[in-house]
Amino acid sequence: MGCGEFLVKYILFFANLVFALAGLTLLGLGVAVELQITSITNLTNENFQVAPITAMVVGGVVFLIAFFGCCGAIRESNCMLVTYSVFMLILMVVKLTLAILIFVKLDDIVKQIPDMLNDAFTRDRQSFQEIQRTFSCCGPRGYMSYMSPILPDSCCEAPPCLPTNAFSGCNQIVQDFFSSFGLAIGVVAIVVVAIELVAAVFGLCLATHARNKDRRTRY
């Protein structure tokens, strides 16, 4: 094996270790977002779960394919490397689509959150306390939303719950949450896509080398 093939082989191997970690990161972010927004989804009947579920699925698939790529690189298997490269290209398209959707739709979703939370608070204050517990917040606009000096325990770190020790309003806290995690998922997806493009090219190059090497051994 020449120096070039040696470098491609081990660059591909270590790149897939990075992919595996990136896949786990994407999976972890998806799980974190899904756990946090469950209370909002149950109360508002809005579907915020598409992005985190997609992130979890893509993250898990990336991890598995990265493991497949590591094995293909070490064994120099033409079949495994070509299959790996094809899957990487497909995943690139999926993640790029996910990232674009997040960046395009994120602002609209964030802008809608105050209206949805205000409506949920008006309809069912008892159920709204689950959102307050999850996000450590108090009412859509803070303690003033209750128009009372006596607040539910979920509005504060510890009872007695009064305006002086109440959490901030849920509107801003939930908006910040969606902005931060949505941006994080989008950025991770874009970074992974960029690295995957290089890995797919390296995978095809190493597959060509493996195929040529196999042909030479037959003569």
N, C-alpha and C positions, 0 to 999 in steps of 0.2 A: 504494500500500500504506500503510495506517494505521500508527501507531506500535505498536499492539498486535500486528498481524500481523508487523511488522518484528522486534519483540523475540522473538516465538514462533519465527520462522524461524531466527534466529541462535542463540537459546538451544538449539533442537533441533540445529542444526549442531554447536555446541561440545559439547553433551551427548553426541553420538555420537562425538566425538573421545575423550571420557572413556570411553565404552563400549568403543571400540577398544582403549584402553590397559588397561581392566579385563579385557577378553577375553584380551589377551596375557598379563596377570598370571595369570589363571586357567589358561591354557594352560601357562605356565612352571611354576607350582606343581605342576600335574599331571605334567609331565615330570620335575620334580625328585623328586617322591615315587616315581614309577614306577621311575626309575633306582636309587633307594636301596633299594626293597623287593624288587627282582628276586632278590637272593641269598636273602632270607628265604622268598619264595614258592617258589623252586626246591627249598629244603631241607625246608620244613615241609608243602608241598602244600596250604597254606591260600590261599584266594583273597582277597588284599588289594587286588586291582587294580581293583575296580569303581569306587571313588571317584576315583582318579587318572585312569583312562581316561575316565570320565564328565566330569571336570573338563577334560581336554584337548579332548574333542569339543565340549562346551558353549562353552569358551573360543574355539575356532576358529570356531564358528558365530556367536558374539556378534561377533567381529571382522568377519566378512563382512557380517552384517546391519547393523552400525554403519556400515560403508562405504556400503552401500545407502541407509541413512537419510541420510547426509551428502549424497549425490547427489540424493535426493528432496527434501530441504529446500532446497537451492540452486536446483534447477530448478522447485520448486513443482509437482511432478507428483502429481496426485490419486491415480492408480493406484499409483505407487511408494510414496506415503506411507501409503495404506490397507494395502497389502501389508506394508510395514515395521511398521506398528502391530500387525497381526495376528500377525506372527512374533514381535514383542517380547512380546506377551501369552502366546504359547505358551512362549517361552523363560523368562518369569517363572515359569510353573508348573513347568517342568522344574528350574530352579535352586532354587526354593523347596523342591521335593521333595528335591533333592540335599542342601541345607543341613539340612533336618529329619532326613534319614537319617543324616547325619554326626553331628549333635548327639545323636541318640537312640542310635546304635550305637557311638559313639566310646569311651565309658567301658567298655563290654563288651569291645570289641576290645583296648583297652589292658590290661585286667585279665587277658586270656587270654595275653598275650605271654610272661610268664615261664614258664608251663607249656609252651608251644610251643617256646620256645628251650631249655628244659631237656631236653625230649624229643628235639629235634634234636641237641643236644650229646651225649646218651647214645647215640643211634643212629649218628652219623657225625661224629666229631671232626675228621676231615680236611676234610670239606665245610664244617663250621662255621667254618673259618678264613676262608672267603669273607665271611661275615657280619662277622667280626672286622676284616677289611681294609676293608670298606665303611663300617663305623660307628666304626672306631678304638676297639675295645673288646676285652675279654679274658674269655672264658668267660661263662657265664650270670651268675655271681656274683663275677666277678673272678678273679685268679690262683689263689685257693683252689680253684676248680673243678677244676684240673688235679692238685691234691694232689702237686705236684712242684716243686722249686726251678728246674728247667729248663723253660722255656716256649717254645711255638712263636714264630717271629719275628713272626707277625701280631699277637701280643699287645703288641708294643712299637713305639715309633717307630723304633728302630734296635737291631740286635743288639750285644752279647749280651742276650738277653731274660731278665730276672730279675724276681722279685717287686717289687724296689725301683723298677723303671722301667716296670712293666706298666700298661696302660690299666685303666680302671674296668670293672666288669661290664657285659655287653651288655643284661641285663634292663632296667636303669634307663635306659640311653642310648636303646635302641630305643623304650621307652615314652614318653620325653620327645619323641622324634622324631615319633611318631604323634600325640601330643597337640598339639604345636606346629603341624605341617603340617595336621592335620585341622581344627584350630580356624581356621587361616589360610584354608583353602579355604572353610569354612563362612561365615566373616565376609565374605570377598570376595563370595561368592554372595549373601548377604543385602543387602549394600550395593548391588550391581549390580541386584538385584530392585527395591529402593526407587527407584533412579534410573530404571530402565526403566519403572516405572509412570508417572512424570511424563512421560517421553519419549513413551510410547504415547498419553497424553492430548494432549500438544502436537502429536504427529503427526496425530491425528485432527482436531484444531482447524485445523491448517494445511491438511489435505486438504479440509476443508469450505470454507475460504477459497478454495483453488485451484479447487474445483468451482464455487463461486458466481462467481468471477472469470471462469471460462471461459464460464459461462452469460451473463454480462453482455456479453461480447464478441460474442455471437451476435445480439444485438438492436441 
